[in-house]
Amino acid sequence: MSPLVSPPPKTAEVLQVPRCDRWRILYRLQELDLTCGCTPTDQLWVMIHTPTEALLVHSVLRLFTLNRSGWLSWLDRCWSLQTPP
């Protein structure tokens, strides 16, 4: 069995991601030094131990799964934020 394809540990989070993005997400999580892999049934799993790791996973998922209108909406919200005096 490939090191990328393995059953998830009991404490791993299994992520539901589009099949077309699964390997790109997996490789990006590995670049960030997160312990992750794919199951033989094509599910993506990742070990999250700290809030920083949770934020990294959230950011990667957002990067690969948010569509154009979602990015535009996010950008509009950023532009409309008021900075504190």
N, C-alpha and C positions, 0 to 999 in steps of 0.2 A: 504494500500500500504506500502511495506517495506521501511524503511528509505534509503536503498540503491537504490531502484527503485523509481524514481520520475522524473517529467518533468524538463528539465534544466531551470534555470533562464534565462531571456532574455539576460543577459550579459555573459553567460557562453560560453566557447569554447567547441564545440562538436568534439571529436576525433574519427578518423577512425582507429580502431585497429582490429587485427585479433580476431575473435570470441573466439578462444581457449585461448587467453591471456587476455581477457577483465576483468575477475574477479580478476586475479592476479595483473593486473595493477591497478585496482580500489583499492584493499586492500593496495597496496604499496603506492599509492597517499594518502590514508587515514592515513597510518602510518607516513607520512611526514606532517600531519596536513593540507592538502589541502582540500578545500571544493569541493567535487565531488560526482558523482552518476551515475547510469545507467537509461536510459529512459525505459518506457514500451516496446519500440521497439528495445531494446538492443543496444542503442548508449551510449557511455561513454562521460560524460561531466565533465568539471573541471572549476573552477573559478580561473583566473589568475589576480592578482592585482599588482604584483611587478616583476622586472626582475629576482629576485631570484626564485620566484615561476615558472616563465617561464623556467628557467634553470633546476629546479627540474623535471618539466614535461618532458622536452626534454631528460633528463638523464634516467628517468624511461622508456620512450618509446624506447629509444635506447637500454637499457638493455634487454627489452623483445622482440624487433622486429629485431635486427641485427643478421644475420646468422653468421656461423663460418667464412666464407671467409671475411665477413665485419669486424669481430673482428681482424682477422689476418692482413688485410690491415691497419686497424687503428694502430695496434701494430707496424707494419713495419714503418709507418709514424712517430710514436713516437720515435723509435730507431734511425731514420735518422735525427731527428731534431738537429740542432747545438745550443749549449748553448752560450749565449753572453759572451765575455771575461770579 
